[in-house]
Amino acid sequence: MEKKNANSNEEFYEFNSFLNKVIIFSGKEFFRKELKNKRRELDLIDDDNFENMYLNSYLCEDFLFEDQTSKDVFDFINFCENFNLHCALKSLSAIEQEVLFLLYSKELSQEEAANILNICSKSVSRIKLRAFDKIRKFLKGEK
Amino acid sequence: MEERLKEIYYLGKKAQEGNEVALIKLINMKSGLIKKFCYGNEDCYQHIIERVIKSIKRYKF
């Protein structure tokens, strides 16, 4: 009888710990999948073909903005007073344009921009430096 | 504590047999842990509940 009770208690404990494990692992799995999807999206943005598509869609008059941010980035680039700078900004990739827009038009910190773009702040810093480098090279080439 | 484990076990058994009330009770009993691991994300909350239901249905009592 005692043995039976011990077995039942074990079963109760086993089922409870099984449920706990399911909850913990499915929570982790969800965030892992989400992170993977976001990384894939960023990889697509970095891809050259996608970059050209994105830039062409910016140039197209009938382009429908998906959200307010993309419209703001468009304004940030197109209503730039310096023509050379405007061309240099247009030559940047979509993610670089968005980072510069968030940092210098919206005046956000690197951490805040990183939160909006769902990337780490180190990546924001790297993208910013890469964008500056590209702009510098573009402007030197112009002169 | 033992009573709680016992209750969870029998609710799980009933839920597997198709008792929806038992399933809801069981999820409510585990909602604290679910909320802790979904970090306020509603989609994640739903995902965990879905997984919990599936795993209860598959569990060999």
Backbone of each chain as ProteinMPNN parsed JSONL, in Angstrom:
{"seq_chain_A": "MEKKNANSNEEFYEFNSFLNKVIIFSGKEFFRKELKNKRRELDLIDDDNFENMYLNSYLCEDFLFEDQTSKDVFDFINFCENFNLHCALKSLSAIEQEVLFLLYSKELSQEEAANILNICSKSVSRIKLRAFDKIRKFLKGEK", "coords_chain_A": {"N_chain_A": [[0.84, -1.215, 0.0], [1.892, 1.203, 0.896], [3.908, 1.429, -0.943], [2.469, 1.751, -3.271], [1.329, 4.255, -2.808], [3.625, 5.793, -2.772], [4.409, 5.497, -5.416], [2.256, 6.788, -6.703], [2.546, 9.367, -5.75], [4.943, 9.966, -6.946], [4.159, 9.903, -9.598], [2.366, 12.053, -9.638], [4.132, 14.127, -9.14], [5.813, 13.851, -11.333], [4.123, 14.428, -13.517], [3.484, 17.081, -12.958], [6.024, 18.296, -13.108], [6.547, 17.769, -15.744], [4.634, 19.375, -17.036], [5.576, 21.896, -16.217], [8.061, 21.934, -17.51], [7.241, 21.891, -20.172], [5.993, 24.401, -20.367], [8.14, 26.178, -19.834], [10.008, 25.501, -21.88], [8.482, 25.903, -24.217], [8.028, 28.628, -24.098], [10.646, 29.612, -24.355], [11.212, 28.595, -26.866], [9.425, 30.012, -28.47], [10.452, 32.675, -28.368], [12.96, 32.211, -29.44], [12.334, 31.452, -32.036], [11.143, 33.798, -32.933], [13.277, 35.585, -32.853], [14.909, 34.412, -34.759], [13.367, 34.779, -37.063], [13.419, 37.556, -37.207], [16.134, 38.005, -37.609], [16.392, 36.822, -40.085], [14.863, 38.556, -41.603], [16.449, 40.858, -41.402], [18.717, 39.946, -42.731], [17.672, 39.745, -45.252], [17.247, 42.428, -45.802], [19.872, 43.296, -45.915], [20.655, 42.042, -48.17], [21.696, 42.429, -51.554], [19.909, 42.489, -53.778], [17.425, 42.886, -52.601], [17.902, 45.297, -51.466], [18.158, 46.994, -53.698], [15.575, 46.775, -54.677], [14.179, 47.948, -52.612], [15.202, 50.56, -52.64], [14.413, 51.339, -55.203], [11.703, 51.274, -54.847], [11.391, 53.388, -53.178], [11.958, 55.449, -54.919], [9.887, 55.334, -56.69], [6.88, 56.905, -57.699], [4.324, 56.057, -57.122], [4.608, 54.683, -54.862], [3.528, 53.054, -52.015], [3.534, 53.81, -48.681], [4.469, 51.63, -46.118], [4.358, 52.064, -43.389], [4.333, 54.758, -40.965], [6.983, 55.335, -40.278], [8.614, 54.591, -42.504], [7.776, 56.504, -44.287], [8.637, 58.814, -43.028], [11.409, 58.407, -43.109], [11.776, 58.573, -45.824], [11.059, 61.278, -46.247], [13.088, 62.458, -44.757], [15.329, 61.908, -46.302], [14.677, 62.895, -48.877], [14.042, 65.595, -48.53], [16.354, 66.845, -47.891], [18.559, 69.554, -47.565], [21.086, 69.955, -48.723], [22.21, 69.008, -51.835], [24.194, 67.174, -52.632], [24.534, 65.72, -50.312], [22.03, 64.639, -50.116], [22.032, 62.909, -52.332], [24.051, 61.209, -51.479], [22.89, 60.092, -49.202], [20.848, 58.71, -50.418], [22.223, 56.732, -51.65], [22.753, 54.947, -49.694], [22.09, 51.849, -47.871], [18.851, 50.445, -47.005], [18.616, 49.886, -44.261], [20.702, 51.357, -43.211], [19.895, 53.952, -43.846], [17.645, 54.089, -42.233], [18.74, 53.877, -39.675], [20.323, 56.219, -39.525], [18.314, 58.096, -39.755], [16.821, 57.65, -37.421], [18.74, 58.233, -35.478], [19.628, 60.891, -36.026], [17.52, 62.455, -37.025], [15.281, 61.892, -35.5], [16.577, 62.1, -33.161], [17.306, 60.076, -31.306], [18.78, 57.873, -28.83], [21.503, 55.482, -29.228], [20.764, 53.083, -28.055], [17.998, 53.289, -27.916], [17.331, 53.415, -30.627], [18.248, 50.918, -31.368], [16.459, 49.314, -29.988], [14.088, 49.906, -31.339], [14.655, 48.949, -33.908], [15.072, 46.355, -33.341], [17.645, 45.232, -32.985], [21.012, 44.784, -31.711], [22.728, 47.339, -29.77], [25.345, 47.605, -30.488], [25.374, 46.816, -33.122], [23.951, 48.891, -34.231], [25.753, 50.97, -33.886], [27.81, 50.023, -35.511], [26.556, 49.981, -38.025], [26.03, 52.673, -38.304], [28.629, 53.784, -38.429], [29.482, 52.554, -40.764], [27.727, 53.674, -42.57], [28.495, 56.385, -42.401], [31.048, 56.173, -43.423], [30.482, 55.395, -46.037], [29.11, 57.68, -46.919], [31.1, 59.597, -46.683], [32.948, 58.646, -48.555], [31.401, 58.841, -50.843], [30.936, 61.619, -51.016], [33.553, 62.563, -51.304], [34.179, 61.44, -53.744], [32.434, 62.824, -55.35], [33.498, 65.385, -55.296]], "CA_chain_A": [[0.0, 0.0, 0.0], [2.792, 2.355, 0.999], [4.638, 1.498, -2.198], [1.534, 2.287, -4.253], [1.235, 5.693, -2.544], [4.874, 6.421, -3.211], [4.343, 5.548, -6.869], [1.3, 7.814, -7.117], [3.169, 10.666, -5.497], [5.934, 10.155, -8.011], [3.416, 10.219, -10.827], [1.866, 13.434, -9.525], [5.286, 15.015, -9.268], [6.293, 13.742, -12.717], [3.216, 15.163, -14.417], [3.642, 18.505, -12.679], [7.302, 18.792, -13.648], [6.41, 17.705, -17.197], [3.925, 20.596, -17.447], [6.486, 23.031, -16.018], [9.069, 21.914, -18.571], [6.57, 22.282, -21.423], [5.786, 25.854, -20.319], [9.436, 26.87, -19.934], [10.637, 25.299, -23.187], [7.721, 26.52, -25.317], [8.296, 30.07, -24.021], [11.974, 29.854, -24.949], [11.112, 28.263, -28.295], [8.726, 31.114, -29.131], [11.352, 33.816, -28.535], [14.04, 31.797, -30.343], [11.788, 31.508, -33.397], [10.925, 35.199, -33.288], [14.607, 36.152, -33.098], [15.364, 33.837, -36.02], [12.624, 35.462, -38.133], [13.903, 38.93, -37.321], [17.469, 37.943, -38.214], [16.205, 36.524, -41.509], [14.406, 39.811, -42.219], [17.611, 41.755, -41.515], [19.563, 39.398, -43.79], [17.038, 40.119, -46.523], [17.489, 43.851, -46.015], [21.268, 43.453, -46.297], [20.853, 41.439, -49.477], [21.788, 43.466, -52.584], [18.695, 42.562, -54.584], [16.358, 43.483, -51.804], [18.294, 46.695, -51.284], [17.786, 47.711, -54.921], [14.106, 46.821, -54.727], [13.745, 48.899, -51.585], [15.534, 51.908, -53.115], [13.548, 51.639, -56.343], [10.347, 51.562, -54.385], [11.417, 54.747, -52.638], [11.976, 56.389, -56.034], [8.625, 55.23, -57.419], [5.894, 57.89, -57.212], [3.122, 55.383, -56.623], [4.993, 53.854, -53.721], [2.663, 53.19, -50.83], [4.344, 53.596, -47.483], [3.903, 50.593, -45.265], [4.053, 52.673, -42.1], [4.735, 56.162, -40.845], [8.449, 55.425, -40.197], [9.225, 54.59, -43.833], [7.46, 57.8, -44.908], [9.523, 59.786, -42.386], [12.761, 58.192, -43.643], [11.698, 59.107, -47.186], [11.117, 62.741, -46.123], [14.412, 62.785, -44.214], [16.302, 61.853, -47.402], [14.299, 63.711, -50.033], [13.985, 67.028, -48.245], [17.667, 67.267, -47.409], [18.867, 70.806, -48.264], [22.298, 69.804, -49.52], [21.919, 68.032, -52.884], [25.198, 66.113, -52.58], [24.223, 64.884, -49.151], [20.8, 63.935, -50.483], [22.434, 61.788, -53.198], [24.833, 60.278, -50.657], [21.941, 59.356, -48.348], [20.084, 57.795, -51.26], [23.063, 55.598, -52.035], [22.884, 54.021, -48.545], [21.1, 50.763, -47.824], [17.636, 50.807, -46.259], [18.849, 49.815, -42.811], [21.58, 52.486, -42.868], [19.052, 55.157, -43.879], [16.753, 54.08, -41.077], [19.556, 54.143, -38.479], [20.676, 57.647, -39.512], [17.072, 58.837, -39.513], [16.464, 57.537, -35.994], [19.756, 58.876, -34.632], [19.846, 62.327, -36.251], [16.29, 63.205, -37.235], [14.46, 61.685, -34.291], [17.48, 62.369, -32.034], [17.242, 59.002, -30.309], [20.098, 57.316, -28.485], [21.773, 54.231, -29.941], [19.999, 52.002, -27.412], [16.588, 53.424, -28.308], [17.249, 53.018, -32.042], [18.433, 49.459, -31.405], [15.196, 48.706, -29.546], [13.081, 50.051, -32.407], [15.018, 48.087, -35.037], [15.252, 44.99, -32.823], [19.017, 44.749, -33.122], [21.752, 45.247, -30.538], [23.233, 48.702, -29.949], [26.638, 47.519, -31.172], [25.072, 46.76, -34.554], [23.564, 50.254, -34.629], [26.995, 51.728, -33.975], [28.546, 49.542, -36.692], [25.831, 50.423, -39.222], [26.221, 54.132, -38.376], [29.995, 54.029, -38.911], [29.539, 52.113, -42.166], [26.999, 54.682, -43.346], [29.357, 57.569, -42.46], [32.142, 55.846, -44.333], [29.933, 55.432, -47.397], [28.796, 59.079, -47.252], [32.391, 60.27, -46.852], [33.503, 58.212, -49.84], [30.537, 59.38, -51.894], [31.174, 63.066, -51.132], [34.91, 62.741, -51.844], [34.069, 61.073, -55.16], [31.705, 63.914, -56.02], [34.401, 66.528, -55.453]], "C_chain_A": [[0.869, 1.257, 0.0], [3.538, 2.597, -0.313], [3.789, 2.151, -3.289], [1.427, 3.808, -4.11], [2.463, 6.434, -3.054], [4.88, 6.555, -4.728], [3.438, 6.665, -7.353], [1.897, 9.198, -6.911], [4.202, 10.984, -6.569], [5.272, 10.569, -9.314], [2.914, 11.657, -10.806], [3.001, 14.42, -9.791], [5.791, 15.049, -10.717], [5.446, 14.569, -13.68], [3.376, 16.664, -14.228], [4.937, 19.048, -13.276], [7.298, 18.734, -15.183], [5.729, 18.981, -17.719], [4.829, 21.826, -17.329], [7.519, 23.106, -17.133], [8.468, 22.365, -19.904], [6.431, 23.803, -21.478], [7.108, 26.589, -20.554], [10.019, 26.735, -21.338], [9.834, 25.922, -24.328], [7.869, 28.039, -25.298], [9.615, 30.411, -24.691], [11.929, 29.642, -26.455], [10.475, 29.413, -29.072], [9.686, 32.276, -29.408], [12.512, 33.476, -29.477], [13.579, 31.907, -31.801], [11.634, 32.949, -33.859], [12.246, 35.876, -33.65], [15.147, 35.69, -34.458], [14.691, 34.557, -37.198], [13.135, 36.873, -38.339], [15.268, 38.983, -37.975], [17.352, 37.705, -39.71], [15.758, 37.778, -42.254], [15.579, 40.759, -42.43], [18.561, 41.277, -42.605], [19.013, 39.772, -45.148], [17.303, 41.578, -46.842], [18.921, 44.082, -46.485], [21.552, 42.886, -47.694], [20.79, 42.505, -50.576], [20.501, 43.623, -53.383], [17.572, 43.268, -53.84], [16.608, 44.979, -51.618], [17.872, 47.528, -52.501], [16.276, 47.858, -55.03], [13.585, 47.902, -53.798], [13.99, 50.333, -52.066], [14.645, 52.305, -54.284], [12.143, 51.985, -55.881], [10.273, 52.941, -53.743], [11.301, 55.77, -53.768], [10.64, 56.419, -56.787], [7.587, 56.183, -56.809], [4.684, 57.222, -56.575], [3.407, 54.537, -55.385], [4.078, 54.113, -52.52], [3.494, 52.873, -49.593], [3.664, 52.596, -46.573], [3.541, 51.147, -43.884], [4.595, 54.103, -42.067], [6.261, 56.3, -40.869], [9.072, 55.475, -41.586], [8.94, 55.898, -44.557], [8.395, 58.88, -44.345], [10.953, 59.656, -42.916], [12.838, 58.783, -45.049], [11.816, 60.641, -47.158], [12.503, 63.205, -45.697], [15.446, 62.831, -45.345], [15.961, 62.856, -48.489], [14.263, 65.206, -49.758], [15.264, 67.54, -47.587], [18.108, 68.483, -48.233], [20.081, 70.686, -49.181], [22.093, 68.681, -50.548], [22.892, 66.858, -52.85], [24.911, 65.133, -51.439], [22.981, 64.032, -49.429], [21.13, 62.706, -51.341], [23.194, 60.733, -52.392], [23.913, 59.44, -49.784], [21.155, 58.331, -49.159], [20.892, 56.553, -51.628], [23.208, 54.571, -50.897], [21.829, 52.924, -48.604], [19.939, 51.191, -46.913], [17.882, 50.859, -44.752], [19.741, 50.977, -42.353], [20.786, 53.799, -42.853], [18.202, 55.241, -42.62], [17.513, 54.412, -39.786], [19.892, 55.629, -38.395], [19.456, 58.505, -39.202], [16.728, 58.837, -38.024], [17.45, 58.294, -35.112], [19.779, 60.391, -34.79], [18.586, 63.127, -36.551], [15.403, 63.104, -36.002], [15.243, 61.962, -33.01], [17.352, 61.334, -30.913], [18.659, 58.535, -29.973], [20.284, 56.0, -29.249], [20.95, 53.08, -29.378], [18.541, 52.055, -27.85], [16.382, 52.987, -29.76], [17.354, 51.505, -32.173], [17.152, 48.748, -30.992], [14.148, 48.757, -30.634], [13.372, 49.077, -33.541], [15.198, 46.62, -34.644], [16.634, 44.413, -33.126], [19.799, 45.255, -31.911], [22.408, 46.601, -30.835], [24.601, 48.716, -30.637], [26.435, 47.51, -32.683], [24.701, 48.146, -35.066], [24.82, 51.086, -34.838], [27.771, 51.341, -35.238], [27.895, 50.043, -37.985], [26.043, 51.918, -39.427], [27.598, 54.454, -38.95], [30.137, 53.661, -40.392], [28.862, 53.146, -43.061], [27.843, 55.948, -43.504], [30.487, 57.371, -43.47], [31.686, 55.957, -45.79], [29.685, 56.868, -47.845], [30.097, 59.834, -47.546], [32.984, 59.934, -48.22], [32.722, 58.815, -50.998], [30.829, 60.858, -52.123], [32.565, 63.355, -51.702], [34.903, 62.475, -53.336], [33.406, 62.176, -55.962], [32.641, 65.079, -56.309], [35.509, 66.169, -56.432]], "O_chain_A": [[0.646, 2.21, -0.746], [3.772, 3.727, -0.741], [4.26, 2.954, -4.094], [1.431, 4.551, -5.092], [2.385, 7.504, -3.657], [5.295, 7.58, -5.27], [3.779, 7.399, -8.28], [1.778, 10.08, -7.761], [4.315, 12.119, -7.032], [5.747, 11.451, -10.029], [3.012, 12.385, -11.794], [2.863, 15.388, -10.54], [6.142, 16.1, -11.252], [5.959, 15.298, -14.529], [3.403, 17.425, -15.195], [4.951, 20.123, -13.876], [7.957, 19.539, -15.842], [6.173, 19.585, -18.695], [4.851, 22.682, -18.213], [7.822, 24.184, -17.643], [9.088, 23.112, -20.661], [6.713, 24.422, -22.504], [7.181, 27.505, -21.373], [10.469, 27.719, -21.926], [10.413, 26.414, -25.296], [7.84, 28.676, -26.351], [9.71, 31.352, -25.479], [12.523, 30.4, -27.223], [10.907, 29.752, -30.173], [9.737, 32.799, -30.521], [12.99, 34.334, -30.218], [14.31, 32.379, -32.673], [11.943, 33.291, -35.0], [12.329, 36.633, -34.617], [15.754, 36.462, -35.2], [15.338, 34.898, -38.188], [13.274, 37.343, -39.468], [15.55, 39.867, -38.784], [18.09, 38.285, -40.507], [16.197, 38.042, -43.373], [15.704, 41.385, -43.482], [19.146, 42.088, -43.323], [19.76, 40.076, -46.077], [17.552, 41.937, -47.993], [19.176, 44.937, -47.334], [22.564, 43.214, -48.314], [19.929, 43.385, -50.537], [20.052, 44.74, -53.639], [16.874, 44.125, -54.383], [15.689, 45.798, -51.611], [17.308, 48.614, -52.362], [15.761, 48.907, -55.418], [12.682, 48.665, -54.141], [13.13, 51.204, -51.932], [14.179, 53.441, -54.366], [11.483, 52.862, -56.438], [9.225, 53.587, -53.76], [10.653, 56.807, -53.624], [10.308, 57.409, -57.438], [7.43, 56.264, -55.591], [4.096, 57.738, -55.625], [2.556, 53.777, -54.924], [3.895, 55.251, -52.085], [4.081, 51.797, -49.483], [2.469, 52.685, -46.29], [2.541, 50.748, -43.288], [5.224, 54.577, -43.013], [6.782, 57.271, -41.417], [9.955, 56.295, -41.839], [9.76, 56.358, -45.352], [8.881, 59.741, -45.078], [11.63, 60.658, -43.145], [13.831, 59.409, -45.419], [12.568, 61.229, -47.935], [13.026, 64.2, -46.198], [16.331, 63.688, -45.347], [16.83, 63.582, -48.97], [14.44, 66.003, -50.679], [15.26, 68.518, -46.839], [18.04, 68.451, -49.462], [20.101, 71.244, -50.278], [21.833, 67.537, -50.174], [22.497, 65.704, -53.012], [25.026, 63.916, -51.581], [22.898, 62.87, -49.031], [20.598, 61.618, -51.122], [23.011, 59.532, -52.588], [24.114, 58.235, -49.632], [20.835, 57.244, -48.677], [20.342, 55.481, -51.88], [23.718, 53.47, -51.106], [20.815, 53.049, -49.29], [20.039, 52.161, -46.161], [17.412, 51.764, -44.063], [19.566, 51.514, -41.259], [20.972, 54.643, -41.976], [18.054, 56.305, -42.018], [17.007, 55.126, -38.92], [19.767, 56.237, -37.331], [19.545, 59.503, -38.487], [16.391, 59.87, -37.446], [17.06, 58.919, -34.125], [19.932, 61.11, -33.803], [18.568, 64.342, -36.358], [14.851, 64.097, -35.528], [14.672, 62.049, -31.923], [17.297, 61.679, -29.732], [19.604, 58.771, -30.726], [19.34, 55.474, -29.839], [20.492, 52.21, -30.119], [17.92, 51.026, -28.12], [15.418, 52.297, -30.09], [16.653, 50.885, -32.973], [16.793, 47.715, -31.559], [13.407, 47.797, -30.845], [12.458, 48.45, -34.077], [15.441, 45.759, -35.491], [16.763, 43.241, -33.48], [19.287, 46.083, -31.158], [22.616, 46.963, -31.993], [24.975, 49.696, -31.282], [27.208, 48.109, -33.431], [25.073, 48.536, -36.173], [24.946, 51.809, -35.826], [28.312, 52.196, -35.94], [28.58, 50.47, -38.914], [26.212, 52.385, -40.553], [27.725, 55.29, -39.844], [30.808, 54.348, -41.162], [29.34, 53.457, -44.152], [27.91, 56.523, -44.591], [30.828, 58.263, -44.247], [32.374, 56.515, -46.644], [29.993, 57.243, -48.976], [30.191, 60.597, -48.507], [33.456, 60.811, -48.944], [33.297, 59.243, -52.0], [30.956, 61.307, -53.263], [32.734, 64.285, -52.491], [35.542, 63.193, -54.106], [33.771, 62.431, -57.109], [32.607, 65.682, -57.382], [36.381, 66.994, -56.708]]}, "seq_chain_B": "MEERLKEIYYLGKKAQEGNEVALIKLINMKSGLIKKFCYGNEDCYQHIIERVIKSIKRYKF", "coords_chain_B": {"N_chain_B": [[1.039, 21.111, -0.639], [1.363, 18.587, -1.815], [-1.283, 17.977, -2.211], [-1.99, 19.829, -4.114], [-0.416, 18.999, -6.28], [-1.599, 16.543, -6.715], [-4.151, 17.353, -7.448], [-3.589, 18.704, -9.822], [-2.686, 16.579, -11.346], [-4.976, 14.898, -11.57], [-6.708, 16.65, -12.797], [-5.393, 16.957, -15.224], [-5.672, 14.386, -16.24], [-8.455, 14.252, -16.549], [-8.738, 16.319, -18.391], [-7.468, 15.231, -20.583], [-9.261, 13.303, -21.255], [-11.192, 14.793, -22.379], [-12.508, 16.739, -20.959], [-13.316, 19.967, -20.804], [-13.599, 21.925, -18.874], [-11.942, 21.066, -16.842], [-9.528, 21.303, -18.141], [-9.35, 24.082, -18.489], [-9.277, 24.849, -15.813], [-6.869, 23.682, -15.059], [-5.066, 25.123, -16.679], [-5.469, 27.637, -15.603], [-4.42, 27.185, -13.079], [-1.787, 26.963, -13.718], [-1.213, 29.413, -14.724], [0.349, 31.422, -13.566], [3.037, 30.631, -13.866], [3.098, 30.477, -16.634], [2.666, 33.153, -17.343], [4.998, 34.215, -16.323], [6.953, 33.192, -18.019], [6.258, 34.202, -20.503], [6.841, 36.803, -20.666], [5.122, 39.046, -20.802], [4.28, 39.022, -23.407], [1.65, 38.621, -25.523], [1.203, 36.914, -27.716], [3.073, 34.965, -27.244], [2.059, 33.937, -24.882], [-0.302, 32.732, -25.775], [0.847, 30.832, -27.467], [2.238, 29.204, -25.658], [0.105, 28.156, -24.172], [-1.198, 26.702, -26.148], [0.758, 24.764, -26.677], [0.837, 23.506, -24.187], [-1.726, 22.363, -24.039], [-1.591, 20.58, -26.206], [0.461, 18.913, -25.316], [-0.648, 17.798, -23.014], [-2.653, 16.265, -24.116], [-1.123, 14.342, -25.343], [0.211, 13.069, -23.318], [1.174, 10.166, -21.438], [-0.696, 8.723, -19.135]], "CA_chain_B": [[1.776, 20.982, -1.9], [1.014, 17.294, -2.405], [-2.681, 18.076, -2.657], [-1.98, 20.614, -5.352], [0.127, 18.122, -7.331], [-2.626, 15.532, -6.951], [-5.234, 18.017, -8.171], [-3.101, 18.954, -11.18], [-2.623, 15.274, -12.029], [-6.318, 14.428, -11.931], [-7.255, 17.598, -13.798], [-4.746, 16.588, -16.485], [-6.309, 13.138, -16.691], [-9.801, 14.612, -17.031], [-8.579, 17.148, -19.6], [-7.135, 14.333, -21.687], [-10.492, 12.59, -21.645], [-12.05, 15.737, -23.114], [-13.205, 17.664, -20.054], [-12.773, 21.314, -21.061], [-13.566, 22.684, -17.611], [-10.726, 20.633, -16.152], [-8.406, 21.891, -18.876], [-9.29, 25.515, -18.142], [-8.827, 24.921, -14.405], [-5.445, 23.349, -15.058], [-4.338, 26.269, -17.257], [-5.529, 28.709, -14.602], [-3.484, 26.841, -11.998], [-0.418, 27.146, -14.221], [-1.118, 30.726, -15.395], [1.452, 32.197, -12.976], [4.286, 30.228, -14.524], [2.988, 30.838, -18.058], [2.879, 34.607, -17.438], [6.409, 34.482, -16.025], [7.811, 32.833, -19.148], [5.894, 34.847, -21.776], [7.367, 38.175, -20.531], [4.121, 40.039, -21.217], [3.963, 38.895, -24.829], [0.365, 37.927, -25.646], [1.364, 35.82, -28.685], [3.816, 33.908, -26.561], [1.113, 33.365, -23.917], [-1.174, 31.823, -26.54], [1.689, 29.751, -27.966], [2.508, 28.291, -24.543], [-1.147, 27.449, -23.849], [-1.405, 25.725, -27.232], [1.702, 23.672, -26.452], [0.431, 22.791, -22.969], [-2.894, 21.534, -24.389], [-1.121, 19.481, -27.059], [1.258, 17.946, -24.557], [-1.551, 17.058, -22.109], [-3.345, 15.251, -24.943], [-0.186, 13.266, -25.7], [0.841, 12.485, -22.116], [0.719, 8.814, -21.08], [-0.969, 8.645, -17.688]], "C_chain_B": [[1.408, 19.693, -2.629], [-0.4, 17.298, -2.946], [-2.784, 18.785, -3.994], [-1.488, 19.755, -6.53], [-0.905, 17.073, -7.748], [-3.75, 16.123, -7.814], [-4.838, 18.239, -9.637], [-3.113, 17.655, -11.994], [-4.01, 14.826, -12.489], [-7.003, 15.371, -12.931], [-6.691, 17.272, -15.184], [-5.386, 15.354, -17.093], [-7.684, 13.431, -17.294], [-9.723, 15.394, -18.332], [-8.271, 16.272, -20.811], [-8.364, 13.57, -22.184], [-11.49, 13.518, -22.349], [-12.82, 16.701, -22.243], [-12.577, 19.06, -20.175], [-12.649, 22.144, -19.793], [-12.279, 22.348, -16.845], [-9.489, 21.245, -16.817], [-8.227, 23.372, -18.526], [-8.775, 25.703, -16.709], [-7.321, 24.69, -14.312], [-4.602, 24.514, -15.598], [-4.327, 27.436, -16.278], [-4.55, 28.452, -13.46], [-2.041, 27.089, -12.417], [-0.197, 28.545, -14.81], [0.035, 31.588, -14.854], [2.767, 31.918, -13.679], [4.275, 30.628, -16.007], [3.276, 32.33, -18.232], [4.351, 34.956, -17.221], [7.275, 34.245, -17.261], [7.363, 33.428, -20.486], [6.323, 36.316, -21.769], [6.397, 39.221, -21.08], [3.744, 39.983, -22.678], [2.716, 38.023, -24.994], [0.455, 36.739, -26.608], [2.057, 34.633, -28.036], [2.912, 33.186, -25.57], [0.227, 32.329, -24.619], [-0.397, 30.596, -27.026], [1.938, 28.712, -26.864], [1.251, 27.473, -24.213], [-1.422, 26.355, -24.887], [-0.52, 24.489, -27.012], [1.305, 22.825, -25.23], [-0.738, 21.856, -23.294], [-2.451, 20.324, -25.215], [-0.388, 18.433, -26.234], [0.407, 17.179, -23.553], [-2.241, 15.941, -22.886], [-2.432, 14.059, -25.25], [0.35, 12.507, -24.492], [0.277, 11.1, -21.795], [0.551, 8.716, -19.571], [-0.849, 7.199, -17.192]], "O_chain_B": [[1.176, 19.671, -3.837], [-0.688, 16.712, -3.989], [-3.551, 18.398, -4.875], [-2.06, 19.78, -7.619], [-1.07, 16.756, -8.926], [-4.229, 15.5, -8.762], [-5.621, 18.001, -10.557], [-3.497, 17.637, -13.164], [-4.199, 14.429, -13.639], [-7.772, 14.939, -13.789], [-7.409, 17.305, -16.184], [-5.614, 15.283, -18.301], [-8.036, 12.947, -18.37], [-10.512, 15.182, -19.253], [-8.745, 16.53, -21.917], [-8.484, 13.243, -23.365], [-12.516, 13.062, -22.855], [-13.698, 17.411, -22.732], [-11.461, 19.298, -19.712], [-11.734, 22.954, -19.646], [-11.624, 23.225, -16.283], [-8.539, 21.648, -16.146], [-7.114, 23.847, -18.3], [-7.961, 26.583, -16.43], [-6.603, 25.39, -13.598], [-3.557, 24.845, -15.038], [-3.324, 28.134, -16.134], [-3.93, 29.379, -12.939], [-1.183, 27.386, -11.587], [0.879, 28.832, -15.336], [0.622, 32.382, -15.589], [3.509, 32.831, -14.04], [5.289, 31.055, -16.56], [4.018, 32.733, -19.127], [4.883, 35.87, -17.85], [8.214, 34.998, -17.523], [8.012, 33.191, -21.506], [6.175, 37.0, -22.782], [6.811, 40.17, -21.745], [2.965, 40.813, -23.147], [2.722, 36.841, -24.65], [-0.135, 35.687, -26.359], [1.691, 33.476, -28.242], [2.988, 31.965, -25.432], [0.033, 31.215, -24.131], [-0.904, 29.474, -27.002], [1.859, 27.507, -27.101], [1.322, 26.262, -24.003], [-1.822, 25.241, -24.549], [-0.964, 23.348, -27.138], [1.422, 21.599, -25.241], [-0.744, 20.697, -22.878], [-2.875, 19.196, -24.964], [-0.58, 17.231, -26.417], [0.704, 16.02, -23.262], [-2.397, 14.824, -22.391], [-2.893, 12.928, -25.397], [0.889, 11.41, -24.641], [-0.932, 10.879, -21.868], [1.528, 8.638, -18.826], [-1.042, 6.936, -16.005]]}, "name": "protein", "num_of_chains": 2, "seq": "MEKKNANSNEEFYEFNSFLNKVIIFSGKEFFRKELKNKRRELDLIDDDNFENMYLNSYLCEDFLFEDQTSKDVFDFINFCENFNLHCALKSLSAIEQEVLFLLYSKELSQEEAANILNICSKSVSRIKLRAFDKIRKFLKGEKMEERLKEIYYLGKKAQEGNEVALIKLINMKSGLIKKFCYGNEDCYQHIIERVIKSIKRYKF"}
